[in-house]
Amino acid sequence: MIQNKLSFHQSSVSLEIIGLPDYSNNENKDQISIISQWKLTIIDKPLIEGKIEHLGPIMDAFYIYSNLLIKNEIPIYESKLIDIKADNLHIHNIVLKSSKSNVKPLILKIGNSLLSDTINCFDQLNESSKVRIKKIGFYKNIPKKVRFGLNNKVKFFNFIMPPFIAICSLILFSSTFIYFYNPVDDNKKNELLIPK
Amino acid sequence: MRKSYVNNNIKLDEFDALIKITVEMSRYLYPYIREILQSKEDFEKNSVIWNDFKKRLIELIKERFNLDSMRVKKLLNQTENDEIIIKSLLTLSLCISNQGYQKLKNFLFDF
């Protein structure tokens, strides 16, 4: 049976997906739902290929690492399959570990330009209607609680700030009046008003 | 940060529109953004593009931004600004997909 092949390109990086449509699901001939192989080609670097179960974790690793990098957090990602860490501002060190014990890990050093090319290839795969995989996306990885916060941060801020300032100023003014209030003087006044 | 005597707060719709324009522009300019990033990576061999870009960016900041602001001073600081510029370019280069609008919005909220 002839397998379908789909390629996604971005400057120096290309991602190739090979597989078959799921005929039991009445899919088109050019669709890929059963991925048998994938290849990630980065110019001047060794070819990266693997099984379908490796593609998801590798894509995840790249997405999580790039988020850490941009959010000024420590850019280190470590897993059983792949480690990524920053050597400096421009160079990222990728270690791809084989599941076979006798195979040495593959070490790649890529710059920011190749990192963005690779992530853009993964984005194209995620957005492609011709490949059906468990979609991985930057936005989908954010927990619901955070997602709510992101969408409503500005509105929530505008809503909560006026009462917050009002309460703060009330506390501030009342505390100054407490400072000026002397209970001893008050008792003397009361004694003068109501003689024993 | 801009040179302006009027302190206008940006509305949510305007903020969204600005993000959409930025994403479209970065999609269009991706090859150039990539070249600038690559030039910084191979600085010894190919420093011209990075230097030209940085020179023009600093010129524009001096021309249009409020130079008394601490954040603008940080942008102009030669020792600190490389990291800010690289991260900004990398952020733009990661937001060129169809979901780029949502990505950039999330990056900005987390900034």
Interface residues (C-beta under 8 A of the other chain):
Chain A: S11 S66 L69 I70 K71 N72 L89 H90 I91 G111 N112 S113 L115 S116 D117 I119 N120 D123 Q124 N126 E127 G137 F138 Y139 I142 L150 K153 V154 K155
Chain B: L12 F15 P31 R34 E35 L37 Q38 K40 E41 D82 E83 I86 K87 L89 L90 T91 S93 L94 I96 S97 N98 Q99 Q102 K103 K105 N106 F107 F109 D110 F111
